[in-house]
Amino acid sequence: MLELTYLALNSEIDYIKESQYIQPVMLQKSSSELAKVGLFNTKTAGRFEIVKKLPKVANSFNGMFDYADAYGNIRIAYIDSAHEIGPTPKFVKKASAIGGVLGMNTASYNGFAAHIATYISQSISAINPDKNSINEDFFNTDKDSFAYVAEVNINYTLNNFHTMIGRIKIETPYADSDDIRMAANTFEGAWAEVAISENLNTQFAFLNRWAGYDSQDEAAGLSQDRFKPLVDEQSFGMLLASVIYGYAPESELSFWYNYVDRMSAITYIEAVGLFGIDKNMYIDYGLQWSHFQELESSHVAGDVFGAMLIGHCRGFYVGGAYNIAMVDDGDFISNGFGGGPYYTSLDEASIEAMSVAMKETSEAYRIGSGYTFSSGNLEGLNIELVYGKMYHKNVSIIERDVLLTYKSTRMWSAKAVYTTFEDTTTNEYNTFNRFHFKIDYSF
């Protein structure tokens, strides 16, 4: 069995004491978490799994709340971004914030349970600049702190069936949390999963509104702490269905169909897996294809092909990825609602940006390497260097990323990213240097 540095599968057995509300119950494999470090490993197998923890079991409606579990994540973050557009001198925007997530899960009664979580981002005013100079990433469109109920849903579990209805957090190719600042993306709608067998499962969802960092649009006045339509007020939203087959350990073949009303019908097929050479060496590989069928003259149409290869040896890894977005003149492809599934995506840039800018066929590649410490005082530290380029004819977007991620325990983790970005897709040369740091404490 390979010792994968990026996968942490936590299986445990919980015994719950008998009381007037709780019957003795044993929950096996009660939690599963993917430790996604760096940029490369976030594209490997399992990234579309929904991480869930089985709740306690109550034998009455009141017992659901008597044995509710509170949880939280405290996040402190800092960002420093220096921009230069055309001949103008660089201007620097900084910000710091403290916040995170406060949530509660009730116990389960007859398979039903409730979940609620508030997302919080508060400016650290003592060290932040004024609103004219503050970086907007941590705040709403008015550059103010925020707190809002991002998740509130009813869960139902029966044998191999699980569903969530309400405000939900999910991971799919074209709708995902993309938790890169203070507020992850969440969605209003319903999601369900059926585990047909140990190696085969399906997912279904209906989504019509979303909130979170990726949903914010300052020009349109759409703030990240407010739920808004996925496309527009005339669209009913998004329907998705998938089939995922695990054909080997840490390897899967998946098919996704996403119908986004008034935008595009998106078919996504991916084969991603792991090939073991010996106990210290293995290779991650991936092949992907997306097909966009235009709806309502949106011009979101075309095909994206991609390939990825990552070699691992005793904590060290090196790899590369390639995407091509093939579109007719005037059309472009999309990341959907979140970070998108493409192998060449970087901390800032993705092939979507080049496709939207050029509206012609575009290409992208990225190369990088990293090392994960698995012992000693630095155990849990990952260092990664990445170079990527999105290009069309004589114009390009070039990005270089340095990433450090550290997870000392199940409660503490930290991430620091330094990015340099150059964009020649417009008449004005645009470049920036950005440093982003966050530390999380979960309880």
N, C-alpha and C positions, 0 to 999 in steps of 0.2 A: 504493500500500500504506500503510495507516494506521500511524502510529507510536504503538502502544498503550503507555501508561505502565505498565499493570499486567501486561503479558505479556512475559516474557523467554524466548525460545525459543533454546536453545543447541544448535546443530548443529555437530558436529565430526567429523573423520576421524582415527582413531587408527591408527598403524602400529606393529606389534609385531614386535620383532626376532626373527629366526629363531634357535632353539636346539634342544637335544635334546627339549625339551618343547613349544616354541611354534612353530607354523607361521605364516608371514607372513599377516596377515589385515587387511582393511580394514573398519572398522565405520562406517557412515554414520548420521547422525542418532542419535548414541549417547546423548544425554541431552536431556531436555525438562523444563523447570521453569516452573511458573506463579508469578509474583511476586504474591502475594495481599496487597495492602496495604489497611488500613482495614477497615471492616465492609461497605461496599457492594460493593466489588469481589470479595469472597469469594463472591458469589452469581452471578457471571457465568459465561460458557461455559468449559468445561474443568475445572471443579472436581472432577469425578468421575473424572478421568484418573489412572491409576497411573503415577507418575513412576519411570522405571527407566533404568539405565545398563547397556549391554551389557558383559559381562565379557570379559577376555582369553580366548583359546582355547588349550587344551592338547591335546596328542596322546597323553596317557597319564593314568591315574588319579592317579599321584603328582604329575604336573605341575599338577593342579588346586590343590594346596596350595603347591607351590614358587612359584607365581606369584599367590598370594592377595594381595588389596589390603586394607589396613587403612584405616579412616576414623574420624572422630570429630566430635563437636560438643560444645564446652564452653559451658555456660550458667551465668550468674550472674543470680540473680533476687532481687527484694525485693518484699514486699507489706505494706501498711498498711491495715487495714480497721477503721473505727469504726462500731459498731452502736448503735442505740437501739430498744428494743422497749417499746411502751406508754409508761408514765410513767417508766420506769427511765432513769437517766443513761446517756450513751454510754460504752461500754467499747471499748477499742482493742486489737486483736490484730495483732502484727507478726511478720514472719519474714524471714529471708534464707537462701539456699541456694546451693550450687555443685554442679554435676553435669553432666548431659548424656547423651551417647550415645557408646559405644565399640563399633565393629563391624568385621566382616570379611566380604569377599566372595571366594570362591574363583574361580579361573579356570573356564572351561566345558569339559567333556569330553563329547563326543557329545550336546551340548545340555543336559547337567545341570550345575548349579552349586549351591553351598551358601552360606547367608547366616546370620550370627549377630550380634545386637546386644544390649548390656546398657544398661539405663536406670539412671541414678544420680542421687540427690538427697541431698546431705549438708548437715546444718545447719552454719551458720557460728556456732559456739557462742560465740565471743568477743563477738559483738554481738547475739545473739538473747536474748529474755527466757526465763524458765523455762517449763516445759511448761504450767503453768496459764494462762499469758498468751500463748503462742505461737499464731500462725495455723496452722491445720491443713493448708492447701492444699498445701504442699510435702512433707508427711510422711505416714506411714501412720496407721492408726487409733490406734496407741499414741503418736503424735506423735514417732516416731523416724525417723532417716534410713533410706534404703533403697537397695538395688541389686539388680536382678533381671534375668534373661534375658527380655526382652520380645519379641524376634524371633529365631527359629531355624527355618529352613525350607529345603527343597529346591526349587530352581527348575528348570523345564524349558522350553526354547524351541526351537521348530521352525518355521521360516518365519514365518507370521503367527499362530502359536499360542504362548501363554505361560501357565504355571501355577505356583502356589506352594502348598506343602503344609507345614503346621506352625504356628508362631506367626507371624502375618503382620500387616502394616500396610496397610490398604486405605482407599479413599475412595468411599463410596456414600451415597445419600440417608439411609439409616437405620442405617448402621454406618460410622463414620468416626473419624479419628485425633484431631481436635479438640485440637490441641497448644497449650493455653492456659496451662499451668503448667509443671511439671518433667517429667511423664511423659505422653506421648501415649497414646491408646487403641490397643491391639493385640488381635488375636483369634486363637484357636486354631481351625484348620479348614483349608479349602482354597479356593482362588480360581483362576479361569481366564478368559482373554480370547482371543477369536478375532477377528482383523481380517479381516472378509469382503471388504472393499474399502477403498480410501483413505478413503471417507466413511462406512463402515458397520462397526460392530463390536458384539460381544456380550460380556457378562460373566456368569459363573456363580459361585456361592459356597455353601459350607456352613460355618457358624460355630456353635460350641456353648459357648465360654467366652471371657471377655475380662478384661483388666486395664487400668490407666491411671486418670487423674484422674477421669473421668466415672463409672467403675465403683465408686468408693469410696462406702460407706454406713456412717457411724459408728454410727448407731442399730442396724444389723444386724451390726456388727462386720466388715464387708467392706472390706478394705484395698486400696488401689490397686496395691500391689506383689504381689498374689496373684491368680492367675487363678480366676475363679468363673463359675458358669453364667450365661448371658444372662438367663434368666427364673427358673428354679428347678431343683432336682435332678430333678424329674419331666419336664422339658422336654428334647427332643432338640436344641433350638437353633433355628437359622434357616437357611432356604434362600432364595436369591435368584437371579433371572435378569433380564437386561436387554437391550435393543436401543437403540443410540445411533446416530443418523443425522445427519451434518454436512451440512445443506442449503445452507450458504453459509459463507464464511470467518468464523471465530470465532462460528458459530451452529450450534445443534444441537437436535434433537428427540429426547427420550429417553423410554423406557417401562421401568419397573422393577416387578417383582413380588417381594414379600418375604413369605414364610410363616414367622411366628414362633410356634413351637409353644407352646400354652397362653397366648398373648397375643392376637395379631391377624394376619390376612392383610392386607397393605398393598399397594395398587396406587398407584404414583406416576407421573404423566405431566407432563413439563415441556417447554416451548419457550422457549429462551433464545438471544439473539443480539445482533448489532450492526448498526446501520444507519449508514452513513457519509454525511455531508453534504458535507464536503470534507476535505482532508488534515489540517486542524486541528480539525475538529468531527465528533463522532459520538455516537450514542445507544445505550446498552445497554437492552435490554428483556427482560422475562421474564414468563411465565405458568405457574402450577403448580396441580396438583390431586392431592390424596392422598385415598384411600378406605380406611378402616379397617373390616375385617369382624371382629367379636368372635369370639374362640375361648375355650372353657372358662369362660364367664361372667366374663371379665376386665373387662368394661365399657370396654375400649379399642375404641371404635367411633365412626364419624362421618366427616365430610368436611372437608377444609381446602382452600380456594381462595386463590390469591395472585396478585398482580401487582406488577411492579417497573418503574421507568423511571429511568434515570440519563443526564443530559446532560453531555458532556465538551467542553471548549474550551481548547486550549493549556495543559493541565495542571490547569485548574480543572474541578471537577465538582460537580453538585448533583442530588439525586434524592429519590425517595420510594418507599415500598412499603406494601402493604396485605395483610392476611390475615384470613380469617374461618374459625373452627372451628365447624362446624355439627354439634351432637350432640343426641341425645335426653337428657332429664333423667336424671341419674345416670351418664351415660357421659362419656368424655373422650378426647382424642387424646394422642399421644406423640411425643417427639423420637427415639425408637428408642434406639440405643446410640452416643451421641456428641452433637454439637451440633445435629443436625437440619437439614433442608433449607430451613426457612421464611425467606422474604425479610425478615420483620420482626424476626428474632432480633437481640439486642443483646449486649453484652459479658457481661451477667448474665441478663437476662430473655428469655423467648420466650413465644409464645402457648401453648405446652404448660403453663407454670406457671399461667396464668389458667384454662385448661381443666380442669386437675387440681383447682384450688382451688374452682371454681364448679360444675363438672360440668353445665354448661349452655352454650348457644351463646355464644361470646366473639369479640371482634374485636381487631385490633391494627393500628397503623400506625407508621411511622417516617419521618422526614425528616432530611436532612443534606447537608452539603457539605464539600468538601475541596480541597486543592491539592497537586500533586506537582511538586517542583522537578526540572527536567531538565537544568540547566546551572549553572555557577558553583560556589562553595564549598558550596552546600547541595544539590547534585545527589544524588538518592537519598532526600531527605527528603519524607515525606508527612504532612500535617496534616489531620485530619478532625474535624468537630463533628457529633454525632448526637443527635436527640431521638426517643424512642419511647414509645408508650403502649399497654398491653394493658388492655382494659376490658370490663366486663359490668354493664349497668344503672348503679348508682351506685358501684361499686367499681372500682378500677383499680390497675395497676402502672405507674409512670412511671419512666423511666430517661433520664439524660443522660450522654453519653460524650464525652470528649476524647481523641483518639488521636494519637500521634506515632510514626511508624515510619521507620526509617532503614536503608538498605542501602548501605554505602560501597563495598564490593567483593563478590566472590562468597564471601568468607570471613567478613566482619564484617556483623552486622546488629543492630538494637536496636528495642525496642518499649516504649512507655510508655502506660498507659491510666489516666485518672482518671474514676471512675464515681460518680454520685449515684443512689440508688435509693430509691423510696418505694412501699410496698405496703399497700393498705387492704383486702385480701381477707379478712383475719382480724379478730377483735374487737380485737386489739392492733395499733396502728399500728407498722409496722416500717420503719425507714429506716437506710441506711448510706452512708458515703462511703468509697471505696476507691481506693488508688493502687497500681498494679502495674507493675513495671519488669523487663525482662529484656534481657540482651545475650548474643549468640551468636557464637562463633568456630568455623567449620567447617574441617576439614582432612582 
